[in-house]
Amino acid sequence: ACSGNTDQNGQSSTEQPPAENSSSADAMNNESSAPTDSSNTPDNEDESLKVLVAYFSATGTTEGVAKHIANGLNAELYEIVPEQPYSSADLDWNDNDSRSTIEMNDPNARPDISGSVENMEQYDVVFIGYPIWWYDAPRIVSTFMESYDFSGKTIVPFCTSGGSGIGSSASNLEKLTSNAEWLDGQRLNGSDSQDTVMEWVNSLGLDK
Ligand SMILES: Cc1cc2nc3c(=O)[nH]c(=O)nc-3n(C[C@H](O)[C@H](O)[C@H](O)COP(=O)(O)O)c2cc1C
């Protein structure tokens, strides 16, 4: 369901990640301001279904989408906060030695998370949102997936990006969990309205 110019093999740190309709670095940040949307209709009729919307967002784009989902479902929101915050130098994908480049070149990197989800066992459904970094999920999302027991839960991955699709980022995360039901992932735009985001959420049939 995700569109975009995905190149699963383009992992060279000297190569700039693709950006939508542009090759400029600016385009990768062109969704950083999510508009607010006043419509806030709870769509989750099933009171017994407990939903958590967990997300990592370095520059706020994924956070906007996560809030639309949490508002729309009356769900709990949890931000994955890095123990060591990412500076803009850390996020420089043009720098081979930047923290993000180094982490993404190492599939085993597991940046520490500050804090934790209280009572993860109470949730039936966990949305997990993240920005695409080098065609993949940031390694701190791997830290998150390995920190909890997701067995018996439904997991719904979603991402934002400068244009890349969700690619194999979700299936890579799925490998870090066991006995969870992973639904297809979805790439969303930071500029998507709450209604647009909820159209996708409602199509998942979570309350069935
Ligand atoms: C280190 C780094 C690598 C990125 N790699 C990609 C990429 O491979 N493909 C892409 O479309 N966008 C890439 N982006 C852009 C982000 O995915 C995009 O700006 C995202 O919406 C940011 O979400 P956030 O504000 O929640 O952190 C990258 C951004 C950073 C900082």
The ligand as an SDF file (V2000), in Angstrom:
LIG
                    3D

 31 33  0  0  0  0  0  0  0  0999 V2000
   19.3130   10.2160    8.7560 C   0  0  0  0  0  0  0  0  0  0  0  0
   18.1140   10.3540    7.8550 C   0  0  0  0  0  0  0  0  0  0  0  0
   17.9390    9.4670    6.8080 C   0  0  0  0  0  0  0  0  0  0  0  0
   16.8210    9.5670    5.9770 C   0  0  0  0  0  0  0  0  0  0  0  0
   16.6610    8.6410    4.9830 N   0  0  0  0  0  0  0  0  0  0  0  0
   15.5670    8.7280    4.1720 C   0  0  0  0  0  0  0  0  0  0  0  0
   15.3460    7.7710    3.1440 C   0  0  0  0  0  0  0  0  0  0  0  0
   16.0910    6.8060    2.9520 O   0  0  0  0  0  0  0  0  0  0  0  0
   14.2680    7.9470    2.3290 N   0  0  0  0  0  0  0  0  0  0  0  0
   13.3960    9.0010    2.4950 C   0  0  0  0  0  0  0  0  0  0  0  0
   12.4450    9.1050    1.7590 O   0  0  0  0  0  0  0  0  0  0  0  0
   13.5800    9.9070    3.4800 N   0  0  0  0  0  0  0  0  0  0  0  0
   14.6280    9.7850    4.3300 C   0  0  0  0  0  0  0  0  0  0  0  0
   14.7790   10.6920    5.3450 N   0  0  0  0  0  0  0  0  0  0  0  0
   13.7280   11.7300    5.5610 C   0  0  0  0  0  0  0  0  0  0  0  0
   12.7560   11.3580    6.6750 C   0  0  0  0  0  0  0  0  0  0  0  0
   12.2550   10.0410    6.5130 O   0  0  0  0  0  0  0  0  0  0  0  0
   11.5480   12.3010    6.7040 C   0  0  0  0  0  0  0  0  0  0  0  0
   11.9740   13.6300    6.7730 O   0  0  0  0  0  0  0  0  0  0  0  0
   10.6270   11.9570    7.8600 C   0  0  0  0  0  0  0  0  0  0  0  0
    9.2930   12.3820    7.5870 O   0  0  0  0  0  0  0  0  0  0  0  0
   11.0840   12.5890    9.1810 C   0  0  0  0  0  0  0  0  0  0  0  0
   10.2000   12.1840   10.2100 O   0  0  0  0  0  0  0  0  0  0  0  0
   10.3130   12.7840   11.6850 P   0  0  0  0  0  0  0  0  0  0  0  0
   10.1130   14.2770   11.5690 O   0  0  0  0  0  0  0  0  0  0  0  0
    9.1860   12.1250   12.4180 O   0  0  0  0  0  0  0  0  0  0  0  0
   11.6530   12.4480   12.2440 O   0  0  0  0  0  0  0  0  0  0  0  0
   15.8760   10.6030    6.1880 C   0  0  0  0  0  0  0  0  0  0  0  0
   16.0650   11.5030    7.2510 C   0  0  0  0  0  0  0  0  0  0  0  0
   17.1580   11.3750    8.0770 C   0  0  0  0  0  0  0  0  0  0  0  0
   17.3350   12.3470    9.2170 C   0  0  0  0  0  0  0  0  0  0  0  0
  1  2  1  0
  2  3  1  0
  2 30  2  0
  3  4  2  0
  4  5  1  0
  4 28  1  0
  5  6  2  0
  6  7  1  0
  6 13  1  0
  7  8  2  0
  7  9  1  0
  9 10  1  0
 10 11  2  0
 10 12  1  0
 12 13  2  0
 13 14  1  0
 14 15  1  0
 14 28  1  0
 15 16  1  0
 16 17  1  0
 16 18  1  0
 18 19  1  0
 18 20  1  0
 20 21  1  0
 20 22  1  0
 22 23  1  0
 23 24  1  0
 24 25  2  0
 24 26  1  0
 24 27  1  0
 28 29  2  0
 29 30  1  0
 30 31  1  0
M  END
$$$$
